[in-house]
Amino acid sequence: AMPVELVEDASGSDNSNSMKVRGYCTTYNEKYLLHSGPDFEVWEQVAPGAFDEADESDVIMQYDHQGHVYARISNNTLMLFDDTHGHGMEAELNGTTIGRQLYEEIRGGYTTKMSMGFTIAGMEKVERWENMDEASEKLIIDITLTKIRKLYDVSAVSLPANPGTSIGARSKS
């Protein structure tokens, strides 16, 4: 376990031990390589508005989409938001020992990216062929997620599918 020192302010404010993190579990209109092979590539992006009708009734925050729950909607330790950059989150991690440890890992820059677990309700797919050389072609598939059905989790991750995601610790308030 990583030792954590909690700083209390003299005012006695309930926010003195705040360990908030904020980030984006996806970005909008930014293509990222999802899969590839010697003769194909699959690129994905999320369209603005894709979360407008999504079920976000009890989303949880995890690490690498597994194990412990660090924050969740139903106990008000996780909040989701949408802006022009992407679908974001803010979480309070001071409720458990492992949450405080994750906060320190994020604050220290060891964990800097995010991901999300979800199901799809709508997408657009475009396939095209590109010449690799005179004898071979590569199939390029572009997928745009237009409608998310359900968001299950937002995760701090070691290796994201979308490199444009981010997570960072906020100053103690």
The 8 nearest C-alpha neighbors of each residue, nearest first, counted from 0:
[[1, 2, 100, 97, 96, 3, 99, 101],
 [0, 2, 100, 3, 103, 99, 104, 97],
 [3, 1, 0, 4, 100, 103, 99, 96],
 [4, 2, 5, 1, 99, 100, 103, 96],
 [3, 5, 6, 2, 99, 16, 7, 103],
 [4, 6, 16, 3, 7, 15, 17, 18],
 [7, 5, 16, 4, 8, 15, 171, 17],
 [8, 6, 15, 16, 5, 9, 11, 12],
 [7, 9, 10, 15, 11, 6, 12, 16],
 [8, 10, 11, 7, 12, 15, 6, 13],
 [9, 11, 12, 8, 7, 15, 13, 14],
 [12, 10, 9, 8, 13, 15, 7, 14],
 [11, 13, 14, 10, 15, 8, 9, 7],
 [12, 14, 15, 11, 16, 17, 10, 7],
 [15, 13, 17, 12, 16, 172, 171, 11],
 [14, 16, 7, 8, 17, 13, 12, 172],
 [17, 15, 14, 5, 7, 6, 18, 93],
 [16, 18, 14, 171, 15, 19, 93, 172],
 [19, 17, 93, 92, 91, 16, 171, 102],
 [20, 18, 91, 90, 169, 17, 168, 92],
 [19, 21, 168, 90, 167, 169, 89, 91],
 [22, 20, 89, 166, 167, 88, 168, 90],
 [21, 23, 166, 165, 88, 87, 167, 89],
 [22, 24, 87, 164, 25, 165, 86, 88],
 [23, 25, 114, 113, 115, 164, 87, 86],
 [26, 24, 23, 86, 164, 85, 114, 27],
 [25, 27, 85, 84, 29, 164, 163, 86],
 [26, 28, 85, 45, 46, 29, 47, 84],
 [27, 29, 46, 44, 45, 30, 26, 47],
 [30, 28, 27, 44, 26, 31, 45, 163],
 [31, 29, 44, 43, 42, 28, 32, 45],
 [32, 30, 42, 43, 161, 33, 44, 29],
 [31, 33, 42, 34, 41, 43, 30, 40],
 [32, 34, 42, 41, 31, 43, 160, 35],
 [35, 33, 41, 40, 32, 36, 42, 39],
 [36, 34, 40, 39, 41, 37, 33, 32],
 [35, 37, 39, 38, 40, 34, 41, 137],
 [36, 38, 39, 35, 137, 40, 138, 136],
 [37, 39, 137, 36, 138, 136, 40, 35],
 [40, 38, 138, 137, 36, 35, 139, 37],
 [41, 39, 35, 139, 34, 140, 138, 42],
 [40, 42, 140, 34, 33, 141, 139, 32],
 [41, 43, 32, 141, 33, 31, 142, 140],
 [44, 42, 142, 30, 31, 143, 141, 33],
 [43, 45, 30, 143, 29, 28, 144, 142],
 [46, 44, 144, 27, 143, 28, 145, 47],
 [45, 47, 145, 27, 49, 28, 144, 48],
 [48, 46, 49, 27, 45, 28, 85, 83],
 [47, 49, 51, 50, 46, 145, 146, 52],
 [48, 50, 146, 145, 147, 47, 46, 51],
 [51, 49, 53, 48, 147, 52, 146, 47],
 [50, 52, 48, 49, 53, 146, 147, 47],
 [53, 51, 50, 54, 148, 147, 146, 49],
 [54, 52, 148, 50, 149, 147, 51, 55],
 [53, 55, 149, 56, 148, 150, 52, 147],
 [54, 56, 150, 58, 57, 53, 149, 151],
 [55, 57, 54, 58, 72, 73, 150, 149],
 [58, 56, 72, 73, 55, 59, 71, 151],
 [57, 59, 151, 152, 72, 55, 71, 56],
 [60, 58, 71, 152, 70, 68, 153, 57],
 [61, 59, 153, 70, 154, 69, 152, 68],
 [62, 60, 154, 68, 64, 69, 65, 67],
 [61, 63, 155, 154, 64, 156, 65, 60],
 [64, 62, 156, 65, 154, 155, 61, 157],
 [65, 63, 62, 61, 154, 152, 116, 66],
 [66, 64, 63, 62, 61, 67, 68, 154],
 [65, 67, 68, 61, 62, 64, 63, 69],
 [66, 68, 61, 69, 65, 62, 97, 60],
 [67, 69, 61, 70, 60, 59, 66, 71],
 [70, 68, 98, 60, 61, 67, 92, 71],
 [71, 69, 60, 76, 77, 68, 59, 90],
 [72, 70, 59, 77, 76, 73, 58, 74],
 [71, 73, 77, 57, 75, 58, 74, 76],
 [74, 72, 75, 71, 57, 56, 76, 58],
 [73, 75, 72, 76, 71, 77, 70, 57],
 [76, 74, 72, 77, 73, 71, 78, 70],
 [75, 77, 91, 70, 90, 71, 74, 72],
 [78, 76, 90, 71, 72, 70, 75, 89],
 [77, 79, 89, 88, 72, 90, 80, 76],
 [80, 78, 88, 87, 89, 77, 81, 86],
 [81, 79, 87, 88, 86, 82, 78, 89],
 [80, 82, 86, 87, 85, 83, 79, 84],
 [83, 81, 84, 85, 86, 80, 87, 47],
 [82, 84, 85, 81, 27, 47, 86, 26],
 [85, 83, 82, 26, 27, 86, 81, 23],
 [86, 84, 26, 27, 25, 82, 83, 81],
 [87, 85, 81, 25, 23, 80, 24, 26],
 [86, 88, 23, 80, 22, 79, 24, 81],
 [89, 87, 79, 22, 78, 21, 80, 23],
 [88, 90, 21, 78, 20, 77, 79, 22],
 [91, 89, 77, 20, 76, 19, 92, 70],
 [90, 92, 19, 76, 18, 93, 20, 77],
 [93, 91, 98, 18, 94, 99, 19, 90],
 [92, 94, 99, 18, 95, 98, 91, 17],
 [95, 93, 92, 98, 96, 91, 99, 69],
 [96, 94, 98, 97, 93, 99, 92, 69],
 [95, 97, 99, 98, 100, 94, 93, 0],
 [96, 98, 100, 99, 95, 101, 69, 67],
 [99, 97, 92, 95, 101, 100, 69, 96],
 [98, 100, 102, 96, 93, 97, 101, 92],
 [99, 101, 97, 103, 98, 102, 1, 96],
 [100, 102, 104, 98, 103, 99, 105, 97],
 [103, 101, 99, 105, 100, 104, 106, 98],
 [102, 104, 106, 100, 101, 105, 107, 99],
 [105, 103, 101, 107, 109, 102, 106, 110],
 [104, 106, 110, 102, 108, 107, 103, 109],
 [105, 107, 103, 168, 108, 104, 102, 167],
 [106, 108, 104, 105, 109, 103, 110, 102],
 [107, 109, 105, 110, 106, 111, 104, 167],
 [110, 108, 104, 107, 105, 111, 106, 157],
 [111, 109, 105, 108, 104, 112, 157, 156],
 [110, 112, 166, 165, 108, 105, 109, 167],
 [113, 111, 165, 164, 166, 156, 155, 110],
 [114, 112, 155, 24, 156, 154, 164, 165],
 [115, 113, 24, 154, 153, 159, 156, 155],
 [114, 116, 153, 152, 24, 154, 117, 113],
 [115, 117, 152, 151, 150, 153, 114, 64],
 [118, 116, 150, 151, 149, 115, 119, 147],
 [119, 117, 149, 148, 147, 150, 120, 116],
 [118, 120, 147, 148, 121, 146, 117, 149],
 [121, 119, 148, 146, 147, 118, 122, 145],
 [122, 120, 146, 145, 119, 144, 147, 123],
 [123, 121, 144, 145, 143, 124, 146, 142],
 [122, 124, 143, 142, 144, 125, 145, 121],
 [123, 125, 142, 141, 143, 122, 126, 140],
 [124, 126, 141, 140, 142, 127, 123, 139],
 [127, 125, 140, 139, 141, 124, 138, 128],
 [126, 128, 139, 138, 140, 129, 125, 137],
 [127, 129, 138, 137, 139, 136, 130, 126],
 [130, 128, 137, 136, 131, 138, 127, 139],
 [129, 131, 136, 132, 135, 137, 128, 133],
 [130, 132, 136, 135, 137, 129, 133, 134],
 [133, 131, 130, 134, 135, 136, 129, 137],
 [132, 134, 135, 130, 131, 136, 129, 137],
 [135, 133, 132, 136, 131, 130, 137, 129],
 [136, 134, 132, 131, 133, 130, 137, 38],
 [135, 137, 130, 131, 129, 128, 138, 38],
 [136, 138, 38, 39, 129, 128, 131, 130],
 [137, 139, 39, 128, 127, 38, 40, 129],
 [140, 138, 40, 127, 39, 126, 128, 41],
 [141, 139, 126, 41, 125, 42, 40, 142],
 [140, 142, 42, 125, 124, 43, 41, 126],
 [143, 141, 124, 43, 123, 42, 44, 144],
 [144, 142, 44, 123, 122, 45, 43, 145],
 [143, 145, 122, 45, 146, 46, 44, 121],
 [146, 144, 49, 122, 121, 46, 143, 45],
 [145, 147, 49, 121, 120, 144, 119, 50],
 [146, 148, 119, 120, 53, 50, 49, 149],
 [147, 149, 120, 53, 119, 118, 54, 146],
 [150, 148, 54, 53, 118, 117, 147, 151],
 [149, 151, 117, 55, 152, 116, 54, 58],
 [152, 150, 58, 116, 117, 149, 59, 153],
 [153, 151, 59, 116, 58, 115, 60, 150],
 [152, 154, 115, 60, 114, 24, 59, 116],
 [155, 153, 61, 62, 114, 60, 113, 64],
 [154, 156, 113, 62, 112, 63, 61, 114],
 [157, 155, 63, 113, 158, 112, 62, 154],
 [156, 158, 110, 159, 112, 63, 155, 111],
 [159, 157, 156, 160, 112, 162, 113, 63],
 [160, 158, 161, 162, 114, 156, 113, 112],
 [159, 161, 33, 162, 158, 114, 31, 32],
 [160, 162, 159, 163, 31, 164, 25, 114],
 [163, 161, 164, 159, 160, 112, 31, 165],
 [164, 162, 161, 26, 165, 25, 29, 112],
 [165, 163, 23, 112, 113, 162, 25, 24],
 [164, 166, 112, 22, 23, 111, 113, 163],
 [167, 165, 22, 111, 112, 21, 113, 23],
 [166, 168, 20, 21, 105, 22, 106, 169],
 [169, 167, 20, 106, 19, 105, 21, 170],
 [168, 170, 19, 20, 171, 167, 21, 18],
 [171, 169, 172, 168, 19, 18, 17, 20],
 [170, 172, 17, 169, 18, 15, 16, 19],
 [171, 14, 15, 170, 17, 16, 169, 18]]
